[in-house]
């Protein structure tokens, strides 16, 4: 991605708690929600099992929900 932070408007980043979206979580979100792949196909593309894909996806959803509901920043961790 070209953007690595999302935050509530009008609050300096230094004043916010943050959640960290890991590279695998971002990839699972992209495959499932942007590319429209079913979990089995997304898992195959990531070379992981479907239950693992589901856990990664669920973790990403929880982090995003926490950031929105609690007013936290979302930091997208870069792949290494």
Number of C-alpha atoms within 10 A of each C-alpha: 7 4 7 12 15 14 18 14 9 6 12 10 15 8 9 14 13 20 18 17 20 16 14 16 22 18 19 25 21 15 20 20 12 10 11 12 16 12 19 16 16 23 20 12 13 15 10 12 14 17 12 12 25 17 13 18 22 15 15 22 15 12 18 18 13 16 20 14 9 11 16 22 25 22 16 18 16 11 7 4
